[in-house]
Amino acid sequence: MPGYMGDKSCMIVHHLAVMKQECKIYYVKKKDQSYFVPDTLDQAEKDGFVSCSHCIDNIAVMTDRNF
């Protein structure tokens, strides 16, 4: 299972293992879903996505971005 999914409509990347209800991932249209190779937050950021404030930013602070 992928760890990260980007929403191309708003250029936000979500961490699927820790997603929150506020992420609204289930409403992302299939055409707007983006996955990353390698499946890392760094790759998502290189592709122009910003971290979701609900599922990544809070976790990243606690774990120093090591998932």
GUDO-369771 format. One record per residue: z, x, y of N, C-alpha, C in turn; residue in one letter. Coordinates in nm, 3 decimals. Each point is the difference from the previous one (the first is absolute). Example, Ala and Ser with C-alpha at 12.3 -4.5 7.8 and 13.67 -1.06 7.14 Angstrom:
<pts>
<pt><n_w>0.780</n_w><n_u>1.319</n_u><n_v>-0.569</n_v><ca_w>0.000</ca_w><ca_u>-0.089</ca_u><ca_v>0.119</ca_v><c_w>0.000</c_w><c_u>0.090</c_u><c_v>0.120</c_v><residuo>A</residuo></pt>
<pt><n_w>-0.072</n_w><n_u>-0.035</n_u><n_v>0.105</n_v><ca_w>0.006</ca_w><ca_u>0.082</ca_u><ca_v>0.119</ca_v><c_w>0.073</c_w><c_u>-0.077</c_u><c_v>0.109</c_v><residuo>S</residuo></pt>
</pts>
This chain:
<pts>
<pt><n_w>0.000</n_w><n_u>0.084</n_u><n_v>-0.118</n_v><ca_w>0.000</ca_w><ca_u>-0.084</ca_u><ca_v>0.118</ca_v><c_w>0.000</c_w><c_u>0.088</c_u><c_v>0.124</c_v><residuo>M</residuo></pt>
<pt><n_w>-0.082</n_w><n_u>-0.034</n_u><n_v>0.097</n_v><ca_w>-0.002</ca_w><ca_u>0.078</ca_u><ca_v>0.124</ca_v><c_w>0.134</c_w><c_u>-0.009</c_u><c_v>0.073</c_v><residuo>P</residuo></pt>
<pt><n_w>0.032</n_w><n_u>0.103</n_u><n_v>0.073</n_v><ca_w>0.124</ca_w><ca_u>0.001</ca_u><ca_v>0.077</ca_v><c_w>-0.018</c_w><c_u>-0.052</c_u><c_v>0.141</c_v><residuo>G</residuo></pt>
<pt><n_w>-0.119</n_w><n_u>0.021</n_u><n_v>0.056</n_v><ca_w>-0.025</ca_w><ca_u>-0.037</ca_u><ca_v>0.138</ca_v><c_w>-0.124</c_w><c_u>-0.088</c_u><c_v>0.010</c_v><residuo>Y</residuo></pt>
<pt><n_w>0.007</n_w><n_u>-0.097</n_u><n_v>0.092</n_v><ca_w>-0.116</ca_w><ca_u>-0.083</ca_u><ca_v>0.027</ca_v><c_w>-0.014</c_w><c_u>-0.012</c_u><c_v>0.151</c_v><residuo>M</residuo></pt>
<pt><n_w>-0.121</n_w><n_u>0.027</n_u><n_v>0.048</n_v><ca_w>-0.026</ca_w><ca_u>-0.015</ca_u><ca_v>0.142</ca_v><c_w>-0.062</c_w><c_u>-0.135</c_u><c_v>0.030</c_v><residuo>G</residuo></pt>
<pt><n_w>0.032</n_w><n_u>-0.053</n_u><n_v>0.115</n_v><ca_w>-0.060</ca_w><ca_u>-0.123</ca_u><ca_v>0.050</ca_v><c_w>-0.097</c_w><c_u>0.039</c_u><c_v>0.111</c_v><residuo>D</residuo></pt>
<pt><n_w>-0.130</n_w><n_u>-0.002</n_u><n_v>-0.031</n_v><ca_w>-0.101</ca_w><ca_u>0.045</ca_u><ca_v>0.096</ca_v><c_w>-0.010</c_w><c_u>-0.090</c_u><c_v>0.123</c_v><residuo>K</residuo></pt>
<pt><n_w>0.048</n_w><n_u>-0.124</n_u><n_v>-0.008</n_v><ca_w>-0.009</ca_w><ca_u>-0.090</ca_u><ca_v>0.116</ca_v><c_w>0.094</c_w><c_u>0.043</c_u><c_v>0.113</c_v><residuo>S</residuo></pt>
<pt><n_w>0.109</n_w><n_u>0.068</n_u><n_v>-0.036</n_v><ca_w>0.095</ca_w><ca_u>0.045</ca_u><ca_v>0.103</ca_v><c_w>0.034</c_w><c_u>0.149</c_u><c_v>-0.013</c_v><residuo>C</residuo></pt>
<pt><n_w>-0.060</n_w><n_u>0.066</n_u><n_v>-0.101</n_v><ca_w>0.019</ca_w><ca_u>0.144</ca_u><ca_v>-0.024</ca_v><c_w>0.146</c_w><c_u>0.037</c_u><c_v>-0.024</c_v><residuo>M</residuo></pt>
<pt><n_w>0.069</n_w><n_u>-0.085</n_u><n_v>-0.079</n_v><ca_w>0.139</ca_w><ca_u>0.027</ca_u><ca_v>-0.039</ca_v><c_w>0.003</c_w><c_u>0.026</c_u><c_v>-0.150</c_v><residuo>I</residuo></pt>
<pt><n_w>0.075</n_w><n_u>0.102</n_u><n_v>-0.041</n_v><ca_w>0.015</ca_w><ca_u>0.032</ca_u><ca_v>-0.142</ca_v><c_w>0.137</c_w><c_u>-0.046</c_u><c_v>-0.047</c_v><residuo>V</residuo></pt>
<pt><n_w>0.003</n_w><n_u>-0.058</n_u><n_v>-0.121</n_v><ca_w>0.123</ca_w><ca_u>-0.052</ca_u><ca_v>-0.060</ca_v><c_w>0.032</c_w><c_u>0.076</c_u><c_v>-0.128</c_v><residuo>H</residuo></pt>
<pt><n_w>0.127</n_w><n_u>0.016</n_u><n_v>-0.029</n_v><ca_w>0.045</ca_w><ca_u>0.059</ca_u><ca_v>-0.126</ca_v><c_w>0.027</c_w><c_u>-0.116</c_u><c_v>-0.096</c_v><residuo>H</residuo></pt>
<pt><n_w>-0.080</n_w><n_u>-0.013</n_u><n_v>-0.103</n_v><ca_w>0.005</ca_w><ca_u>-0.118</ca_u><ca_v>-0.087</ca_v><c_w>0.129</c_w><c_u>-0.012</c_u><c_v>-0.080</c_v><residuo>L</residuo></pt>
<pt><n_w>0.064</n_w><n_u>0.111</n_u><n_v>-0.030</n_v><ca_w>0.123</ca_w><ca_u>-0.005</ca_u><ca_v>-0.080</ca_v><c_w>0.120</c_w><c_u>-0.050</c_u><c_v>0.079</c_v><residuo>A</residuo></pt>
<pt><n_w>-0.006</n_w><n_u>0.009</n_u><n_v>0.131</n_v><ca_w>0.114</ca_w><ca_u>-0.042</ca_u><ca_v>0.083</ca_v><c_w>-0.040</c_w><c_u>-0.101</c_u><c_v>0.107</c_v><residuo>V</residuo></pt>
<pt><n_w>-0.110</n_w><n_u>-0.071</n_u><n_v>-0.023</n_v><ca_w>-0.048</ca_w><ca_u>-0.096</ca_u><ca_v>0.100</ca_v><c_w>0.105</c_w><c_u>-0.109</c_u><c_v>0.025</c_v><residuo>M</residuo></pt>
<pt><n_w>-0.001</n_w><n_u>-0.049</n_u><n_v>0.121</n_v><ca_w>0.092</ca_w><ca_u>-0.105</ca_u><ca_v>0.044</ca_v><c_w>-0.080</c_w><c_u>-0.127</c_u><c_v>0.027</c_v><residuo>K</residuo></pt>
<pt><n_w>0.067</n_w><n_u>-0.111</n_u><n_v>0.008</n_v><ca_w>-0.066</ca_w><ca_u>-0.127</ca_u><ca_v>0.031</ca_v><c_w>-0.073</c_w><c_u>0.009</c_u><c_v>0.134</c_v><residuo>Q</residuo></pt>
<pt><n_w>0.057</n_w><n_u>0.073</n_u><n_v>0.094</n_v><ca_w>-0.060</ca_w><ca_u>0.012</ca_u><ca_v>0.133</ca_v><c_w>-0.135</c_w><c_u>0.074</c_u><c_v>-0.002</c_v><residuo>E</residuo></pt>
<pt><n_w>-0.027</n_w><n_u>0.074</n_u><n_v>-0.105</n_v><ca_w>-0.127</ca_w><ca_u>0.074</ca_u><ca_v>-0.011</ca_v><c_w>-0.120</c_w><c_u>-0.095</c_u><c_v>-0.012</c_v><residuo>C</residuo></pt>
<pt><n_w>0.022</n_w><n_u>-0.115</n_u><n_v>-0.060</n_v><ca_w>-0.106</ca_w><ca_u>-0.100</ca_u><ca_v>-0.019</ca_v><c_w>-0.121</c_w><c_u>0.057</c_u><c_v>-0.075</c_v><residuo>K</residuo></pt>
<pt><n_w>0.028</n_w><n_u>0.084</n_u><n_v>-0.099</n_v><ca_w>-0.105</ca_w><ca_u>0.063</ca_u><ca_v>-0.079</ca_v><c_w>-0.085</c_w><c_u>-0.104</c_u><c_v>-0.073</c_v><residuo>I</residuo></pt>
<pt><n_w>0.061</n_w><n_u>-0.107</n_u><n_v>-0.042</n_v><ca_w>-0.074</ca_w><ca_u>-0.101</ca_u><ca_v>-0.076</ca_v><c_w>-0.107</c_w><c_u>-0.070</c_u><c_v>0.084</c_v><residuo>Y</residuo></pt>
<pt><n_w>0.007</n_w><n_u>0.015</n_u><n_v>0.131</n_v><ca_w>-0.098</ca_w><ca_u>-0.063</ca_u><ca_v>0.089</ca_v><c_w>-0.114</c_w><c_u>0.094</c_u><c_v>0.038</c_v><residuo>Y</residuo></pt>
<pt><n_w>0.005</n_w><n_u>0.125</n_u><n_v>-0.043</n_v><ca_w>-0.106</ca_w><ca_u>0.095</ca_u><ca_v>0.032</ca_v><c_w>-0.123</c_w><c_u>-0.036</c_u><c_v>-0.083</c_v><residuo>V</residuo></pt>
<pt><n_w>-0.110</n_w><n_u>-0.022</n_u><n_v>0.068</n_v><ca_w>-0.125</ca_w><ca_u>-0.035</ca_u><ca_v>-0.070</ca_v><c_w>-0.048</c_w><c_u>0.118</c_u><c_v>-0.082</c_v><residuo>K</residuo></pt>
<pt><n_w>-0.061</n_w><n_u>-0.028</n_u><n_v>-0.111</n_v><ca_w>-0.048</ca_w><ca_u>0.104</ca_u><ca_v>-0.091</ca_v><c_w>-0.091</c_w><c_u>0.099</c_u><c_v>0.072</c_v><residuo>K</residuo></pt>
<pt><n_w>-0.087</n_w><n_u>-0.050</n_u><n_v>0.088</n_v><ca_w>-0.094</ca_w><ca_u>0.087</ca_u><ca_v>0.073</ca_v><c_w>0.073</c_w><c_u>0.094</c_u><c_v>0.097</c_v><residuo>K</residuo></pt>
<pt><n_w>0.124</n_w><n_u>-0.033</n_u><n_v>0.035</n_v><ca_w>0.078</ca_w><ca_u>0.083</ca_u><ca_v>0.091</ca_v><c_w>0.097</c_w><c_u>0.094</c_u><c_v>-0.072</c_v><residuo>D</residuo></pt>
<pt><n_w>0.007</n_w><n_u>-0.008</n_u><n_v>-0.133</n_v><ca_w>0.090</ca_w><ca_u>0.087</ca_u><ca_v>-0.075</ca_v><c_w>-0.063</c_w><c_u>0.138</c_u><c_v>-0.017</c_v><residuo>Q</residuo></pt>
<pt><n_w>0.081</n_w><n_u>0.102</n_u><n_v>0.021</n_v><ca_w>-0.047</ca_w><ca_u>0.138</ca_u><ca_v>-0.016</ca_v><c_w>0.103</c_w><c_u>0.077</c_u><c_v>-0.081</c_v><residuo>S</residuo></pt>
<pt><n_w>-0.049</n_w><n_u>0.079</n_u><n_v>-0.095</n_v><ca_w>0.087</ca_w><ca_u>0.085</ca_u><ca_v>-0.082</ca_v><c_w>-0.040</c_w><c_u>0.145</c_u><c_v>0.023</c_v><residuo>Y</residuo></pt>
<pt><n_w>0.086</n_w><n_u>0.094</n_u><n_v>-0.030</n_v><ca_w>-0.019</ca_w><ca_u>0.138</ca_u><ca_v>0.042</ca_v><c_w>-0.005</c_w><c_u>0.097</c_u><c_v>-0.117</c_v><residuo>F</residuo></pt>
<pt><n_w>-0.084</n_w><n_u>0.101</n_u><n_v>0.015</n_v><ca_w>-0.012</ca_w><ca_u>0.108</ca_u><ca_v>-0.099</ca_v><c_w>0.012</c_w><c_u>0.131</c_u><c_v>0.077</c_v><residuo>V</residuo></pt>
<pt><n_w>0.107</n_w><n_u>0.076</n_u><n_v>-0.024</n_v><ca_w>0.113</ca_w><ca_u>-0.032</ca_u><ca_v>-0.088</ca_v><c_w>0.084</c_w><c_u>-0.113</c_u><c_v>0.059</c_v><residuo>P</residuo></pt>
<pt><n_w>0.078</n_w><n_u>-0.065</n_u><n_v>-0.085</n_v><ca_w>0.080</ca_w><ca_u>-0.116</ca_u><ca_v>0.038</ca_v><c_w>0.128</c_w><c_u>0.047</c_u><c_v>0.068</c_v><residuo>D</residuo></pt>
<pt><n_w>-0.016</n_w><n_u>0.047</n_u><n_v>0.125</n_v><ca_w>0.114</ca_w><ca_u>0.053</ca_u><ca_v>0.074</ca_v><c_w>0.001</c_w><c_u>-0.057</c_u><c_v>0.141</c_v><residuo>T</residuo></pt>
<pt><n_w>0.116</n_w><n_u>0.001</n_u><n_v>0.062</n_v><ca_w>0.013</ca_w><ca_u>-0.044</ca_u><ca_v>0.138</ca_v><c_w>-0.078</c_w><c_u>0.094</c_u><c_v>0.092</c_v><residuo>L</residuo></pt>
<pt><n_w>0.004</n_w><n_u>0.129</n_u><n_v>-0.029</n_v><ca_w>-0.075</ca_w><ca_u>0.096</ca_u><ca_v>0.081</ca_v><c_w>-0.149</c_w><c_u>-0.033</c_u><c_v>0.002</c_v><residuo>D</residuo></pt>
<pt><n_w>-0.057</n_w><n_u>-0.037</n_u><n_v>-0.116</n_v><ca_w>-0.142</ca_w><ca_u>-0.034</ca_u><ca_v>-0.005</ca_v><c_w>-0.028</c_w><c_u>-0.126</c_u><c_v>0.081</c_v><residuo>Q</residuo></pt>
<pt><n_w>0.087</n_w><n_u>-0.098</n_u><n_v>-0.010</n_v><ca_w>-0.017</ca_w><ca_u>-0.123</ca_u><ca_v>0.077</ca_v><c_w>-0.001</c_w><c_u>0.030</c_u><c_v>0.150</c_v><residuo>A</residuo></pt>
<pt><n_w>0.090</n_w><n_u>0.087</n_u><n_v>0.043</n_v><ca_w>0.006</ca_w><ca_u>0.037</ca_u><ca_v>0.141</ca_v><c_w>-0.125</c_w><c_u>0.078</c_u><c_v>0.042</c_v><residuo>E</residuo></pt>
<pt><n_w>-0.050</n_w><n_u>0.086</n_u><n_v>-0.088</n_v><ca_w>-0.125</ca_w><ca_u>0.072</ca_u><ca_v>0.030</ca_v><c_w>-0.116</c_w><c_u>-0.096</c_u><c_v>0.015</c_v><residuo>K</residuo></pt>
<pt><n_w>0.006</n_w><n_u>-0.113</n_u><n_v>-0.073</n_v><ca_w>-0.105</ca_w><ca_u>-0.102</ca_u><ca_v>0.007</ca_v><c_w>0.017</c_w><c_u>-0.093</c_u><c_v>0.118</c_v><residuo>D</residuo></pt>
<pt><n_w>0.101</n_w><n_u>0.025</n_u><n_v>0.083</n_v><ca_w>0.018</ca_w><ca_u>-0.077</ca_u><ca_v>0.123</ca_v><c_w>0.098</c_w><c_u>-0.115</c_u><c_v>-0.007</c_v><residuo>G</residuo></pt>
<pt><n_w>0.074</n_w><n_u>-0.013</n_u><n_v>-0.109</n_v><ca_w>0.097</ca_w><ca_u>-0.109</ca_u><ca_v>-0.014</ca_v><c_w>0.136</c_w><c_u>0.043</c_u><c_v>0.055</c_v><residuo>F</residuo></pt>
<pt><n_w>0.076</n_w><n_u>-0.098</n_u><n_v>0.048</n_v><ca_w>0.137</ca_w><ca_u>0.026</ca_u><ca_v>0.045</ca_v><c_w>0.096</c_w><c_u>-0.068</c_u><c_v>-0.097</c_v><residuo>V</residuo></pt>
<pt><n_w>0.119</n_w><n_u>0.053</n_u><n_v>-0.012</n_v><ca_w>0.100</ca_w><ca_u>-0.050</ca_u><ca_v>-0.094</ca_v><c_w>0.053</c_w><c_u>-0.136</c_u><c_v>0.040</c_v><residuo>S</residuo></pt>
<pt><n_w>0.019</n_w><n_u>-0.085</n_u><n_v>-0.097</n_v><ca_w>0.062</ca_w><ca_u>-0.131</ca_u><ca_v>0.021</ca_v><c_w>0.147</c_w><c_u>0.021</c_u><c_v>0.038</c_v><residuo>C</residuo></pt>
<pt><n_w>0.043</n_w><n_u>-0.068</n_u><n_v>0.103</n_v><ca_w>0.139</ca_w><ca_u>0.016</ca_u><ca_v>0.044</ca_v><c_w>0.100</c_w><c_u>-0.070</c_u><c_v>-0.093</c_v><residuo>S</residuo></pt>
<pt><n_w>-0.050</n_w><n_u>-0.084</n_u><n_v>-0.090</n_v><ca_w>0.090</ca_w><ca_u>-0.073</ca_u><ca_v>-0.090</ca_v><c_w>0.021</c_w><c_u>0.072</c_u><c_v>-0.133</c_v><residuo>H</residuo></pt>
<pt><n_w>-0.107</n_w><n_u>0.057</n_u><n_v>-0.058</n_v><ca_w>0.014</ca_w><ca_u>0.055</ca_u><ca_v>-0.135</ca_v><c_w>-0.008</c_w><c_u>0.152</c_u><c_v>-0.005</c_v><residuo>C</residuo></pt>
<pt><n_w>-0.043</n_w><n_u>0.065</n_u><n_v>0.106</n_v><ca_w>-0.010</ca_w><ca_u>0.147</ca_u><ca_v>-0.006</ca_v><c_w>0.094</c_w><c_u>0.067</c_u><c_v>0.099</c_v><residuo>I</residuo></pt>
<pt><n_w>-0.003</n_w><n_u>-0.036</n_u><n_v>0.126</n_v><ca_w>0.077</ca_w><ca_u>0.072</ca_u><ca_v>0.101</ca_v><c_w>0.149</c_w><c_u>0.006</c_u><c_v>-0.032</c_v><residuo>D</residuo></pt>
<pt><n_w>0.059</n_w><n_u>-0.110</n_u><n_v>-0.042</n_v><ca_w>0.143</ca_w><ca_u>0.000</ca_u><ca_v>-0.032</ca_v><c_w>0.032</c_w><c_u>0.082</c_u><c_v>-0.124</c_v><residuo>N</residuo></pt>
<pt><n_w>-0.084</n_w><n_u>-0.007</n_u><n_v>-0.102</n_v><ca_w>0.020</ca_w><ca_u>0.077</ca_u><ca_v>-0.122</ca_v><c_w>-0.024</c_w><c_u>0.148</c_u><c_v>0.025</c_v><residuo>I</residuo></pt>
<pt><n_w>-0.101</n_w><n_u>0.032</n_u><n_v>0.080</n_v><ca_w>-0.036</ca_w><ca_u>0.139</ca_u><ca_v>0.026</ca_v><c_w>0.115</c_w><c_u>0.075</c_u><c_v>0.065</c_v><residuo>A</residuo></pt>
<pt><n_w>0.071</n_w><n_u>-0.063</n_u><n_v>0.089</n_v><ca_w>0.113</ca_w><ca_u>0.064</ca_u><ca_v>0.065</ca_v><c_w>0.109</c_w><c_u>0.033</c_u><c_v>-0.102</c_v><residuo>V</residuo></pt>
<pt><n_w>0.026</n_w><n_u>-0.091</n_u><n_v>-0.092</n_v><ca_w>0.106</ca_w><ca_u>0.020</ca_u><ca_v>-0.099</ca_v><c_w>-0.037</c_w><c_u>0.106</c_u><c_v>-0.105</c_v><residuo>M</residuo></pt>
<pt><n_w>-0.131</n_w><n_u>0.014</n_u><n_v>-0.031</n_v><ca_w>-0.038</ca_w><ca_u>0.090</ca_u><ca_v>-0.108</ca_v><c_w>-0.078</c_w><c_u>0.122</c_u><c_v>0.048</c_v><residuo>T</residuo></pt>
<pt><n_w>-0.013</n_w><n_u>0.015</n_u><n_v>0.132</n_v><ca_w>-0.075</ca_w><ca_u>0.112</ca_u><ca_v>0.057</ca_v><c_w>-0.145</c_w><c_u>-0.001</c_u><c_v>-0.050</c_v><residuo>D</residuo></pt>
<pt><n_w>-0.056</n_w><n_u>-0.121</n_u><n_v>-0.015</n_v><ca_w>-0.139</ca_w><ca_u>-0.022</ca_u><ca_v>-0.037</ca_v><c_w>-0.034</c_w><c_u>0.044</c_u><c_v>-0.141</c_v><residuo>R</residuo></pt>
<pt><n_w>0.096</n_w><n_u>0.019</n_u><n_v>-0.084</n_v><ca_w>-0.028</ca_w><ca_u>0.036</ca_u><ca_v>-0.140</ca_v><c_w>0.013</c_w><c_u>-0.124</c_u><c_v>-0.086</c_v><residuo>N</residuo></pt>
<pt><n_w>-0.111</n_w><n_u>-0.055</n_u><n_v>-0.046</n_v><ca_w>0.001</ca_w><ca_u>-0.119</ca_u><ca_v>-0.085</ca_v><c_w>-0.026</c_w><c_u>0.039</c_u><c_v>-0.142</c_v><residuo>F</residuo></pt>
</pts>
